[in-house]
Amino acid sequence: MAVNDFDFVAPFYDRLSKLVFGESLIQAQAYHLKEIGDKDRVLILGGGTGKLLEYIPKSGKLDFVEKSVRMLDRAKRRKFHGSINFIQADFLEFESSKRYDVIICPFFLDCFETQGLMKVIAKIRSQLKPDGKLIITDFERSSINPFLLMAMLIFFKLFSKLETNRLLDLRTLLKENGFKESQISLYKKVIFSALYYQVGKRKR
């Protein structure tokens, strides 16, 4: 099994997440989608089963990058009103000359240890237009129940060979690596949805 391989959990991932978090995960993911313009080029990283696609307003063109074959198969069954390109790939190995207006990371950054995360953030910056928007939805380290966190880490370590053994302070690391947090919303105090711009590159 490769690192961060979610093939095994794909068939029951949505049911499991709803059992543990109710509708909070998808509500958090959908919160900032209003920022997407109808002509924007959008990149989704680690989109999983693609449930998020059903909440996205029509965009210009959308690239959906997912490493898991089984997750991607489920995503392809979703309804989406627009042009979409499904790509089965590890983001760090994904090659594209495109630059995106919006990049979305739904519970994607929490899969990585510090070194891997720094590479991911650097690559995101290289693929985001200077005035582009980065939408992050993930777990808030400062307030998540430590027992719940431990249970999730153990589960995904066993069944998905999760790269990391801990939840990093994602918001701080993003701020330290070239992004400014513009808007944030918290769900049940354990999930955050935030909008970011690249420091010094946003048009006035």
Accessible surface in RSA format (square Angstrom, percent):
REM  Atomic radii and reference values for relative SASA: ProtOr
REM  Chains: A
REM  Algorithm: Lee & Richards
REM  Probe-radius: 1.40
REM  Slices: 20
REM RES _ NUM      All-atoms   Total-Side   Main-Chain    Non-polar    All polar
REM                ABS   REL    ABS   REL    ABS   REL    ABS   REL    ABS   REL
RES MET A   1   129.17  66.9  60.15  39.8  69.02 164.3  70.87  60.3  58.30  77.2
RES ALA A   2    54.02  49.7  39.19  60.5  14.84  33.8  49.51  69.7   4.51  11.9
RES VAL A   3    59.79  39.3  56.70  51.3   3.09   7.5  56.70  49.3   3.09   8.4
RES ASN A   4    15.78  10.9  12.83  12.4   2.96   7.1   7.91  19.0   7.87   7.6
RES ASP A   5    29.00  20.3  28.36  28.2   0.64   1.5   4.32  10.2  24.68  24.6
RES PHE A   6    32.57  16.3  32.52  20.1   0.06   0.1  32.52  19.7   0.06   0.2
RES ASP A   7    39.61  27.7  39.61  39.4   0.00   0.0  13.19  31.0  26.42  26.4
RES PHE A   8   101.85  51.0  94.97  58.8   6.88  17.9  96.89  58.7   4.96  14.2
RES VAL A   9     0.18   0.1   0.18   0.2   0.00   0.0   0.18   0.2   0.00   0.0
RES ALA A  10     1.92   1.8   0.00   0.0   1.92   4.4   0.00   0.0   1.92   5.1
RES PRO A  11    53.27  38.8  40.69  37.1  12.58  45.7  40.69  33.6  12.57  78.1
RES PHE A  12    59.31  29.7  58.89  36.5   0.42   1.1  59.31  36.0   0.00   0.0
RES TYR A  13    51.25  23.9  50.97  29.0   0.29   0.7  27.46  20.6  23.79  29.3
RES ASP A  14    41.72  29.2  37.45  37.3   4.27  10.1  23.32  54.9  18.40  18.3
RES ARG A  15   166.15  69.8 155.88  79.5  10.27  24.5  80.44 109.9  85.71  51.9
RES LEU A  16    53.95  30.0  50.35  36.0   3.60   9.1  53.53  37.6   0.42   1.1
RES SER A  17    20.91  17.7  16.13  21.5   4.78  11.0   9.14  19.5  11.77  16.5
RES LYS A  18   111.80  54.5 105.64  64.8   6.16  14.7  56.81  51.1  54.99  58.6
RES LEU A  19   147.57  82.2 117.50  84.1  30.07  75.6 124.81  87.7  22.77  61.3
RES VAL A  20    69.72  45.9  39.54  35.8  30.18  72.7  44.27  38.5  25.44  69.0
RES PHE A  21    13.78   6.9  13.36   8.3   0.43   1.1  13.78   8.4   0.00   0.0
RES GLY A  22    30.85  38.0   0.00   N/A  30.85  38.0  22.70  62.3   8.16  18.3
RES GLU A  23    68.71  39.4  63.06  47.7   5.64  13.4  43.04  83.2  25.67  21.0
RES SER A  24     6.63   5.6   5.93   7.9   0.70   1.6   0.00   0.0   6.63   9.3
RES LEU A  25    15.26   8.5  15.26  10.9   0.00   0.0  15.26  10.7   0.00   0.0
RES ILE A  26    10.22   5.8   9.38   7.0   0.85   2.0   9.38   6.8   0.85   2.3
RES GLN A  27    94.80  53.0  86.63  63.3   8.16  19.4  30.74  65.4  64.06  48.6
RES ALA A  28     0.00   0.0   0.00   0.0   0.00   0.0   0.00   0.0   0.00   0.0
RES GLN A  29    25.30  14.1  24.35  17.8   0.94   2.2   0.79   1.7  24.51  18.6
RES ALA A  30    26.32  24.2  16.57  25.6   9.75  22.2  16.61  23.4   9.71  25.7
RES TYR A  31    95.31  44.5  82.93  47.2  12.38  32.2  47.65  35.8  47.66  58.8
RES HIS A  32     0.00   0.0   0.00   0.0   0.00   0.0   0.00   0.0   0.00   0.0
RES LEU A  33     3.22   1.8   3.22   2.3   0.00   0.0   3.22   2.3   0.00   0.0
RES LYS A  34   131.76  64.3  97.62  59.9  34.14  81.3 102.05  91.9  29.71  31.6
RES GLU A  35    34.96  20.1  26.79  20.3   8.17  19.5   4.66   9.0  30.30  24.7
RES ILE A  36    11.16   6.4   0.00   0.0  11.16  26.9   0.31   0.2  10.86  29.5
RES GLY A  37    30.26  37.3   0.00   N/A  30.26  37.3  30.06  82.5   0.20   0.4
RES ASP A  38   101.83  71.3  87.63  87.2  14.20  33.6  26.61  62.6  75.22  75.0
RES LYS A  39   182.48  89.0 160.30  98.4  22.17  52.8 103.44  93.1  79.03  84.2
RES ASP A  40    29.27  20.5  29.08  28.9   0.20   0.5   0.20   0.5  29.08  29.0
RES ARG A  41    63.69  26.7  63.48  32.4   0.21   0.5   7.12   9.7  56.57  34.3
RES VAL A  42     0.00   0.0   0.00   0.0   0.00   0.0   0.00   0.0   0.00   0.0
RES LEU A  43     0.00   0.0   0.00   0.0   0.00   0.0   0.00   0.0   0.00   0.0
RES ILE A  44     0.17   0.1   0.17   0.1   0.00   0.0   0.17   0.1   0.00   0.0
RES LEU A  45     0.08   0.0   0.04   0.0   0.05   0.1   0.08   0.1   0.00   0.0
RES GLY A  46    20.55  25.3   0.00   N/A  20.55  25.3   9.91  27.2  10.64  23.8
RES GLY A  47     9.68  11.9   0.00   N/A   9.68  11.9   0.99   2.7   8.70  19.5
RES GLY A  48    12.16  15.0   0.00   N/A  12.16  15.0  12.16  33.4   0.00   0.0
RES THR A  49     6.67   4.7   4.49   4.5   2.19   5.2   1.40   1.9   5.27   8.0
RES GLY A  50     0.46   0.6   0.00   N/A   0.46   0.6   0.00   0.0   0.46   1.0
RES LYS A  51    57.89  28.2  56.28  34.5   1.62   3.9  32.88  29.6  25.02  26.6
RES LEU A  52     3.98   2.2   2.48   1.8   1.50   3.8   2.48   1.7   1.50   4.0
RES LEU A  53     1.77   1.0   0.40   0.3   1.37   3.4   0.40   0.3   1.37   3.7
RES GLU A  54    89.00  51.1  55.11  41.7  33.89  80.7  18.43  35.7  70.57  57.6
RES TYR A  55   101.04  47.2  79.25  45.1  21.79  56.7  58.61  44.0  42.43  52.3
RES ILE A  56    11.68   6.6   0.00   0.0  11.68  28.1   0.46   0.3  11.21  30.4
RES PRO A  57    58.98  43.0  46.07  42.0  12.91  46.9  58.74  48.5   0.24   1.5
RES LYS A  58   132.18  64.5 123.15  75.6   9.02  21.5  65.65  59.1  66.53  70.9
RES SER A  59     1.93   1.6   0.00   0.0   1.93   4.4   0.00   0.0   1.93   2.7
RES GLY A  60    26.91  33.2   0.00   N/A  26.91  33.2  16.88  46.3  10.03  22.5
RES LYS A  61   112.78  55.0 112.01  68.7   0.78   1.8  60.79  54.7  52.00  55.4
RES LEU A  62     1.80   1.0   0.00   0.0   1.80   4.5   0.15   0.1   1.65   4.4
RES ASP A  63     5.12   3.6   4.81   4.8   0.31   0.7   0.83   2.0   4.29   4.3
RES PHE A  64     0.62   0.3   0.62   0.4   0.00   0.0   0.62   0.4   0.00   0.0
RES VAL A  65     1.78   1.2   1.62   1.5   0.16   0.4   1.62   1.4   0.16   0.4
RES GLU A  66    11.37   6.5  10.60   8.0   0.78   1.9   0.78   1.5  10.60   8.7
RES LYS A  67    62.59  30.5  55.66  34.1   6.93  16.5  43.23  38.9  19.36  20.6
RES SER A  68     3.02   2.6   0.70   0.9   2.33   5.4   2.70   5.8   0.32   0.4
RES VAL A  69    76.36  50.2  76.03  68.8   0.33   0.8  76.03  66.1   0.33   0.9
RES ARG A  70   119.02  50.0 118.91  60.6   0.11   0.3  19.85  27.1  99.17  60.1
RES MET A  71     5.37   2.8   5.37   3.6   0.00   0.0   5.37   4.6   0.00   0.0
RES LEU A  72     7.58   4.2   7.58   5.4   0.00   0.0   7.58   5.3   0.00   0.0
RES ASP A  73    60.63  42.5  56.22  56.0   4.41  10.4  12.42  29.2  48.21  48.1
RES ARG A  74    62.22  26.1  60.09  30.6   2.13   5.1  15.36  21.0  46.86  28.4
RES ALA A  75     0.03   0.0   0.00   0.0   0.03   0.1   0.00   0.0   0.03   0.1
RES LYS A  76   111.97  54.6  87.16  53.5  24.81  59.1  41.53  37.4  70.44  75.0
RES ARG A  77   175.52  73.7 140.13  71.4  35.39  84.3  69.08  94.4 106.43  64.5
RES ARG A  78    60.02  25.2  42.86  21.8  17.16  40.9   7.51  10.3  52.51  31.8
RES LYS A  79   162.23  79.1 154.63  94.9   7.60  18.1 101.67  91.5  60.57  64.5
RES PHE A  80    31.09  15.6   4.49   2.8  26.60  69.2   5.70   3.5  25.39  72.7
RES HIS A  81   141.56  77.4 133.81  93.0   7.76  19.8  95.60  98.5  45.96  53.5
RES GLY A  82    30.98  38.2   0.00   N/A  30.98  38.2   9.04  24.8  21.94  49.1
RES SER A  83    62.46  52.8  50.20  67.0  12.27  28.3  32.04  68.2  30.42  42.6
RES ILE A  84    49.73  28.3  22.16  16.5  27.57  66.5  23.27  16.8  26.47  71.8
RES ASN A  85    69.55  48.0  66.37  64.1   3.18   7.7  21.37  51.4  48.18  46.6
RES PHE A  86    53.64  26.8  29.38  18.2  24.26  63.1  29.38  17.8  24.26  69.4
RES ILE A  87    35.10  20.0  32.16  24.0   2.94   7.1  35.10  25.3   0.00   0.0
RES GLN A  88    92.00  51.4  67.63  49.4  24.37  58.0  18.01  38.3  73.98  56.1
RES ALA A  89    22.67  20.8  15.05  23.2   7.61  17.3  21.39  30.1   1.28   3.4
RES ASP A  90    39.82  27.9  33.78  33.6   6.04  14.3   7.44  17.5  32.38  32.3
RES PHE A  91     6.84   3.4   2.46   1.5   4.38  11.4   2.46   1.5   4.38  12.5
RES LEU A  92    64.80  36.1  41.81  29.9  22.99  57.8  41.81  29.4  22.99  61.9
RES GLU A  93   134.33  77.1 111.26  84.2  23.06  54.9  44.76  86.6  89.56  73.1
RES PHE A  94    15.74   7.9  12.62   7.8   3.12   8.1  15.68   9.5   0.06   0.2
RES GLU A  95   161.60  92.8 131.89  99.8  29.71  70.7  49.90  96.5 111.69  91.2
RES SER A  96    36.55  30.9   6.44   8.6  30.11  69.4  15.63  33.3  20.92  29.3
RES SER A  97   110.17  93.1  80.96 108.0  29.21  67.3  52.74 112.3  57.43  80.5
RES LYS A  98    73.35  35.8  65.79  40.4   7.56  18.0  53.41  48.1  19.94  21.2
RES ARG A  99   107.15  45.0 100.09  51.0   7.06  16.8  37.31  51.0  69.84  42.3
RES TYR A 100     0.00   0.0   0.00   0.0   0.00   0.0   0.00   0.0   0.00   0.0
RES ASP A 101    31.78  22.3  29.37  29.2   2.42   5.7   6.54  15.4  25.25  25.2
RES VAL A 102     0.44   0.3   0.44   0.4   0.00   0.0   0.44   0.4   0.00   0.0
RES ILE A 103     0.00   0.0   0.00   0.0   0.00   0.0   0.00   0.0   0.00   0.0
RES ILE A 104     1.54   0.9   1.54   1.1   0.00   0.0   1.54   1.1   0.00   0.0
RES CYS A 105     0.16   0.1   0.00   0.0   0.16   0.4   0.02   0.0   0.14   0.2
RES PRO A 106     9.45   6.9   4.17   3.8   5.28  19.2   4.19   3.5   5.26  32.7
RES PHE A 107    25.16  12.6  12.20   7.6  12.96  33.7  12.20   7.4  12.96  37.1
RES PHE A 108    23.73  11.9  22.72  14.1   1.01   2.6  23.73  14.4   0.00   0.0
RES LEU A 109     0.51   0.3   0.45   0.3   0.06   0.1   0.45   0.3   0.06   0.1
RES ASP A 110    23.92  16.8  17.95  17.9   5.98  14.1   8.24  19.4  15.68  15.6
RES CYS A 111    10.99   8.3  10.99  12.3   0.00   0.0   0.37   0.9  10.63  11.5
RES PHE A 112    17.96   9.0  16.80  10.4   1.16   3.0  16.80  10.2   1.16   3.3
RES GLU A 113    46.43  26.7  46.43  35.1   0.00   0.0  32.65  63.2  13.78  11.3
RES THR A 114    52.16  37.1  51.81  52.5   0.35   0.8  46.16  62.0   6.00   9.1
RES GLN A 115   132.71  74.2 125.26  91.5   7.45  17.7  47.08 100.2  85.63  64.9
RES GLY A 116    11.03  13.6   0.00   N/A  11.03  13.6   8.99  24.7   2.04   4.6
RES LEU A 117     0.59   0.3   0.59   0.4   0.00   0.0   0.59   0.4   0.00   0.0
RES MET A 118    54.89  28.4  49.23  32.6   5.66  13.5  38.06  32.4  16.83  22.3
RES LYS A 119   113.44  55.3 105.96  65.0   7.48  17.8  62.40  56.2  51.04  54.4
RES VAL A 120     0.00   0.0   0.00   0.0   0.00   0.0   0.00   0.0   0.00   0.0
RES ILE A 121     2.84   1.6   2.81   2.1   0.03   0.1   2.84   2.0   0.00   0.0
RES ALA A 122    61.20  56.3  50.57  78.0  10.63  24.2  55.25  77.8   5.94  15.7
RES LYS A 123    42.64  20.8  37.72  23.1   4.92  11.7  35.52  32.0   7.12   7.6
RES ILE A 124     0.32   0.2   0.32   0.2   0.00   0.0   0.32   0.2   0.00   0.0
RES ARG A 125    73.27  30.8  67.52  34.4   5.75  13.7  18.09  24.7  55.17  33.4
RES SER A 126    59.51  50.3  43.55  58.1  15.96  36.8  46.51  99.0  13.00  18.2
RES GLN A 127     5.23   2.9   5.23   3.8   0.00   0.0   4.91  10.5   0.32   0.2
RES LEU A 128     5.71   3.2   0.00   0.0   5.71  14.4   0.00   0.0   5.71  15.4
RES LYS A 129    77.98  38.0  77.86  47.8   0.12   0.3  40.95  36.9  37.03  39.4
RES PRO A 130    84.93  61.9  83.74  76.3   1.19   4.3  84.11  69.4   0.81   5.1
RES ASP A 131    53.27  37.3  44.42  44.2   8.85  20.9  13.44  31.6  39.83  39.7
RES GLY A 132     2.70   3.3   0.00   N/A   2.70   3.3   2.61   7.2   0.09   0.2
RES LYS A 133    47.74  23.3  47.74  29.3   0.00   0.0  23.32  21.0  24.42  26.0
RES LEU A 134     0.01   0.0   0.01   0.0   0.00   0.0   0.01   0.0   0.00   0.0
RES ILE A 135     0.12   0.1   0.12   0.1   0.00   0.0   0.12   0.1   0.00   0.0
RES ILE A 136     0.00   0.0   0.00   0.0   0.00   0.0   0.00   0.0   0.00   0.0
RES THR A 137     1.56   1.1   1.30   1.3   0.26   0.6   0.00   0.0   1.56   2.4
RES ASP A 138     0.14   0.1   0.14   0.1   0.00   0.0   0.00   0.0   0.14   0.1
RES PHE A 139    21.27  10.6  19.45  12.0   1.82   4.7  19.45  11.8   1.82   5.2
RES GLU A 140    18.23  10.5  17.58  13.3   0.65   1.5   5.06   9.8  13.18  10.8
RES ARG A 141   119.76  50.3 105.09  53.6  14.68  35.0  22.48  30.7  97.29  59.0
RES SER A 142   101.15  85.5  57.30  76.5  43.85 101.0  54.21 115.4  46.94  65.8
RES SER A 143    50.78  42.9  25.73  34.3  25.06  57.7  32.03  68.2  18.75  26.3
RES ILE A 144    10.97   6.2   1.40   1.0   9.57  23.1   1.40   1.0   9.57  26.0
RES ASN A 145    75.83  52.3  69.68  67.3   6.15  14.8  21.98  52.9  53.85  52.1
RES PRO A 146    91.12  66.4  84.81  77.3   6.31  22.9  86.65  71.5   4.47  27.8
RES PHE A 147   167.28  83.7 160.65  99.5   6.63  17.2 162.07  98.3   5.22  14.9
RES LEU A 148    52.38  29.2  46.61  33.3   5.77  14.5  51.21  36.0   1.16   3.1
RES LEU A 149    31.21  17.4  31.21  22.3   0.00   0.0  31.21  21.9   0.00   0.0
RES MET A 150   110.64  57.3 110.08  72.9   0.56   1.3  94.19  80.1  16.45  21.8
RES ALA A 151    56.88  52.3  46.01  71.0  10.87  24.7  52.75  74.3   4.14  11.0
RES MET A 152    29.51  15.3  26.86  17.8   2.66   6.3  22.99  19.5   6.53   8.6
RES LEU A 153    22.90  12.8  21.54  15.4   1.37   3.4  22.32  15.7   0.58   1.6
RES ILE A 154    92.08  52.4  89.09  66.4   2.98   7.2  92.06  66.3   0.02   0.1
RES PHE A 155    54.52  27.3  51.86  32.1   2.66   6.9  54.45  33.0   0.08   0.2
RES PHE A 156    33.66  16.8  33.66  20.8   0.00   0.0  33.66  20.4   0.00   0.0
RES LYS A 157    79.93  39.0  71.11  43.6   8.82  21.0  56.64  51.0  23.29  24.8
RES LEU A 158   123.99  69.1  99.18  71.0  24.81  62.4 101.72  71.4  22.27  59.9
RES PHE A 159    74.22  37.1  73.24  45.4   0.98   2.6  74.22  45.0   0.00   0.0
RES SER A 160     0.00   0.0   0.00   0.0   0.00   0.0   0.00   0.0   0.00   0.0
RES LYS A 161    98.61  48.1  98.17  60.2   0.44   1.1  53.94  48.5  44.67  47.6
RES LEU A 162    12.04   6.7  11.20   8.0   0.84   2.1  11.20   7.9   0.84   2.3
RES GLU A 163    55.54  31.9  41.37  31.3  14.18  33.8  23.23  44.9  32.32  26.4
RES THR A 164     0.48   0.3   0.13   0.1   0.34   0.8   0.13   0.2   0.34   0.5
RES ASN A 165   103.33  71.3  83.66  80.8  19.67  47.4  29.63  71.3  73.70  71.2
RES ARG A 166   120.55  50.6 117.48  59.9   3.07   7.3  48.20  65.9  72.35  43.8
RES LEU A 167     8.25   4.6   4.19   3.0   4.06  10.2   4.54   3.2   3.71  10.0
RES LEU A 168    11.10   6.2   9.18   6.6   1.92   4.8   9.18   6.5   1.92   5.2
RES ASP A 169    47.90  33.6  45.72  45.5   2.18   5.2  11.31  26.6  36.59  36.5
RES LEU A 170     5.07   2.8   1.20   0.9   3.87   9.7   1.59   1.1   3.47   9.4
RES ARG A 171    52.19  21.9  51.78  26.4   0.41   1.0   9.36  12.8  42.83  26.0
RES THR A 172    54.25  38.6  53.97  54.7   0.28   0.7  33.13  44.5  21.11  31.9
RES LEU A 173    28.76  16.0  28.76  20.6   0.00   0.0  28.76  20.2   0.00   0.0
RES LEU A 174     0.93   0.5   0.93   0.7   0.00   0.0   0.93   0.7   0.00   0.0
RES LYS A 175   100.78  49.2  82.47  50.6  18.31  43.6  45.46  40.9  55.32  58.9
RES GLU A 176   122.84  70.5  85.64  64.8  37.20  88.6  41.75  80.8  81.09  66.2
RES ASN A 177    47.92  33.0  39.39  38.1   8.53  20.5  11.60  27.9  36.32  35.1
RES GLY A 178    15.53  19.1   0.00   N/A  15.53  19.1  10.98  30.1   4.55  10.2
RES PHE A 179     2.12   1.1   0.18   0.1   1.93   5.0   0.18   0.1   1.93   5.5
RES LYS A 180   132.76  64.8 129.55  79.5   3.20   7.6  81.45  73.3  51.31  54.7
RES GLU A 181    35.84  20.6  15.62  11.8  20.22  48.1   6.88  13.3  28.96  23.6
RES SER A 182    49.88  42.1  16.02  21.4  33.85  78.0   9.20  19.6  40.68  57.0
RES GLN A 183    74.95  41.9  68.45  50.0   6.50  15.5  31.22  66.5  43.73  33.2
RES ILE A 184    67.44  38.4  38.98  29.0  28.46  68.6  39.13  28.2  28.31  76.8
RES SER A 185    24.72  20.9  18.99  25.3   5.73  13.2   8.94  19.0  15.78  22.1
RES LEU A 186    93.65  52.2  65.89  47.1  27.77  69.8  65.89  46.3  27.77  74.7
RES TYR A 187    39.00  18.2  36.03  20.5   2.97   7.7  31.10  23.4   7.90   9.7
RES LYS A 188   141.31  68.9 106.72  65.5  34.59  82.4  85.90  77.3  55.41  59.0
RES LYS A 189   154.19  75.2 152.58  93.6   1.61   3.8  94.88  85.4  59.30  63.2
RES VAL A 190    21.00  13.8  21.00  19.0   0.00   0.0  21.00  18.2   0.00   0.0
RES ILE A 191     0.00   0.0   0.00   0.0   0.00   0.0   0.00   0.0   0.00   0.0
RES PHE A 192     1.89   0.9   1.89   1.2   0.00   0.0   1.89   1.1   0.00   0.0
RES SER A 193     0.00   0.0   0.00   0.0   0.00   0.0   0.00   0.0   0.00   0.0
RES ALA A 194     0.00   0.0   0.00   0.0   0.00   0.0   0.00   0.0   0.00   0.0
RES LEU A 195     0.51   0.3   0.51   0.4   0.00   0.0   0.51   0.4   0.00   0.0
RES TYR A 196     0.00   0.0   0.00   0.0   0.00   0.0   0.00   0.0   0.00   0.0
RES TYR A 197    18.02   8.4  18.02  10.3   0.00   0.0   9.36   7.0   8.65  10.7
RES GLN A 198     2.58   1.4   0.50   0.4   2.08   5.0   0.00   0.0   2.58   2.0
RES VAL A 199    84.54  55.6  72.14  65.3  12.40  29.9  74.85  65.0   9.69  26.3
RES GLY A 200    77.57  95.7   0.00   N/A  77.57  95.7  35.18  96.5  42.39  94.9
RES LYS A 201    94.22  46.0  79.45  48.7  14.77  35.2  48.42  43.6  45.80  48.8
RES ARG A 202   110.78  46.5  99.26  50.6  11.52  27.4  17.73  24.2  93.04  56.4
RES LYS A 203   160.42  78.3 140.36  86.1  20.06  47.8  90.59  81.5  69.83  74.4
RES ARG A 204   255.32 107.2 181.56  92.6  73.76 175.6 112.36 153.6 142.96  86.6
END  Absolute sums over single chains surface
CHAIN  1 A    10152.8       8353.9       1798.9       5660.7       4492.1
END  Absolute sums over all chains
TOTAL         10152.8       8353.9       1798.9       5660.7       4492.1
